[in-house]
């Protein structure tokens, strides 16, 4: 059940990022979708959705890799770096 919940949590930002890309594409071609009245507003909302979706997925992947200690030292949190230095 936990894997299903994790999959749903990851599918939602991917869907929102895809919707943002669609909004940006439609505004470039001059197609105005229903909730928007201006193509500029539609493009900005699409850009925000895309950036937030990619940011969430990237943060999730970085967090997972940090827990498994498979990232470079510059991506580790400061508290973990200090704790690892104390243990040495």
N, C-alpha and C positions, 0 to 999 in steps of 0.2 A: 504494500500500500504506500510505503514511503517513496518508492521509486516512481509510482504513478503521480504522486503529488509533486515530486521534483521535476518530472517531465512536464507537467502542466505549468509549473512556475517558469520553466524555460521556454515553453511554447508561446506564452502570452507576449513576452518582449519581442520574440522573433516575428510574431504576427503583427505587432504594432510597428516594428521597423519596416516590414514589408508594406504595410499600409502607408507609412510615411513616404516610402519610395514611390508608391503609386500616386500619392497626392502631388509630390514634386514633379513627376513625369506629366501628369495631367495639367498642372499649371504651366509647364513649359509649352505644351501644345495648345494651351488656351481653353481647356475643358474645365468648367467650374462644377464641382460636385455639390450635392444638395446642402450640407450645413454651412457652406461658405458662400460669400457674395463677391469676394475679390480673389483674383488668382494669386496676388501677393500674400494675402493672409493664408491661403491654402498652401503655398510654397513654404512659408515660415513654419506652419504647424507640421507639415511633412518633414521638414528638416529637424525640428525638435523631436518628433517621434522617432526618426531614424537614429539620431544621436543618442537618445535615451535608451533605445533598444540595444544598440551596439555596446553602449557603455555598461549596461546591466549584464549582458552576456560576457563581455570581457572581464568585468569584475568577478563574476561567478567563476570563470575559468582560472583567473589569477588566485582567488581564494582557495580553490580546490588544489591547485598546484602548490601553494604555500603550505597547506596542511600536509601534503605528501613530500615536502622538502625537495621539490624538483625545479625550483626557480633560482635565478642568480641572486647573489647577496644583495644587490641594489634594490630588488623587489621585495625583500623580506621586511617585515615590520621592525621598527627600532627596538621594541621591547624584546622580540625574539632574538635579535642580534646581540643585545646586551646579555640575555640569559645564556645564549650559546657561548659567549666569550667567558662568562663566569664559570661555566662548567669545564672549560679547558684548563 
